[in-house]
Amino acid sequence: MDKSQGGIQQLLAAEQEAQSIVANARSAKMARLRQAKEEADREVAAYRAQRESEYRKKLAESSGDSGSTAKKLEADTTHKIKTLSSEASRVSQEITSLLIKYVTTVKN
């Protein structure tokens, strides 16, 4: 009877040890899940901040809050005016001669 009593005690001790191991594993798993969630939350927050910053930058560029849009538009307009003026002066002599030719030519 002592032998069976000792076997039962051993089984109970092994069961308690197994329960302790399972409980430790569960708590380690829960701790790791919490840590993973916190890491994911930090990554999401960093990504959101980056995208928000890019969005605000584009919004500022397109709304003209900084005046950069007006300056860019003015520079583009000035460049186009210079291009058109140089092109007109380049072809003005040719156009003038064509007009004089058509005005002075008489057709019967």
C-alpha positions as CSV (number, residue, x, y, z in Angstrom):
1,M,0.0,0.0,0.0
2,D,2.9,2.3,0.7
3,K,4.2,1.7,-2.8
4,S,0.8,2.7,-4.4
5,Q,0.6,5.7,-2.0
6,G,4.1,6.8,-3.1
7,G,3.1,6.4,-6.8
8,I,0.0,8.5,-6.3
9,Q,2.1,11.2,-4.5
10,Q,4.6,11.1,-7.4
11,L,1.8,11.5,-9.9
12,L,0.3,14.4,-8.0
13,A,3.7,16.1,-7.8
14,A,4.2,15.5,-11.5
15,E,0.8,16.9,-12.2
16,Q,1.5,20.0,-10.1
17,E,4.8,20.5,-11.8
18,A,3.1,20.2,-15.2
19,Q,0.5,22.7,-14.2
20,S,3.2,25.0,-13.1
21,I,5.1,24.6,-16.4
22,V,1.8,25.2,-18.4
23,A,1.0,28.3,-16.3
24,N,4.5,29.7,-16.8
25,A,4.2,29.1,-20.5
26,R,0.9,30.8,-20.7
27,S,2.1,33.8,-18.8
28,A,5.2,34.0,-21.0
29,K,3.0,33.7,-24.1
30,M,0.7,36.5,-22.8
31,A,3.7,38.7,-22.0
32,R,5.1,38.1,-25.5
33,L,1.7,38.9,-27.1
34,R,1.5,42.2,-25.1
35,Q,5.0,43.0,-26.2
36,A,4.2,42.3,-29.9
37,K,1.0,44.4,-29.6
38,E,3.0,47.3,-28.2
39,E,5.6,47.0,-30.9
40,A,2.9,46.9,-33.6
41,D,1.2,49.9,-32.1
42,R,4.5,51.8,-32.1
43,E,5.1,50.9,-35.7
44,V,1.6,51.9,-36.7
45,A,2.0,55.2,-34.9
46,A,5.3,55.9,-36.6
47,Y,3.9,55.0,-40.0
48,R,0.8,57.2,-39.4
49,A,3.0,60.1,-38.3
50,Q,5.1,59.8,-41.5
51,R,2.1,59.6,-43.8
52,E,0.5,62.6,-41.9
53,S,3.6,64.6,-42.4
54,E,3.8,63.8,-46.1
55,Y,0.1,64.7,-46.4
56,R,0.5,68.0,-44.7
57,K,3.6,68.8,-46.8
58,K,1.6,68.1,-50.0
59,L,-1.4,70.1,-48.7
60,A,0.8,73.1,-47.9
61,E,2.4,72.9,-51.4
62,S,-0.9,72.7,-53.2
63,S,-2.8,75.3,-51.1
64,G,-0.1,77.9,-51.5
65,D,0.1,78.7,-47.8
66,S,3.8,79.3,-48.0
67,G,3.6,81.5,-51.1
68,S,5.8,79.0,-53.0
69,T,3.0,78.2,-55.4
70,A,2.6,81.9,-56.4
71,K,6.4,82.3,-56.8
72,K,6.6,79.2,-59.0
73,L,3.6,80.3,-61.1
74,E,5.2,83.8,-61.5
75,A,8.6,82.2,-62.6
76,D,6.8,79.9,-65.1
77,T,4.9,82.9,-66.5
78,T,8.0,85.0,-66.8
79,H,9.8,82.1,-68.6
80,K,6.9,81.6,-71.0
81,I,6.8,85.3,-71.8
82,K,10.5,85.4,-72.5
83,T,10.2,82.3,-74.8
84,L,7.3,83.8,-76.7
85,S,9.1,87.1,-77.1
86,S,12.3,85.6,-78.4
87,E,10.3,83.3,-80.8
88,A,8.3,86.4,-82.0
89,S,11.4,88.4,-82.6
90,R,13.0,85.5,-84.4
91,V,10.1,85.1,-86.9
92,S,8.9,88.7,-87.1
93,Q,11.2,89.6,-90.1
94,E,10.0,86.6,-92.0
95,I,6.3,87.3,-91.3
96,T,6.7,91.0,-92.2
97,S,8.3,90.1,-95.6
98,L,5.4,87.6,-96.3
99,L,2.8,90.2,-95.5
100,I,4.4,92.8,-97.7
101,K,4.6,90.2,-100.5
102,Y,0.9,89.4,-100.3
103,V,-0.2,93.0,-100.0
104,T,1.9,94.2,-102.9
105,T,1.2,91.3,-105.2
106,V,-1.7,91.9,-107.6
107,K,-3.6,89.0,-109.0
108,N,-5.7,89.2,-112.1
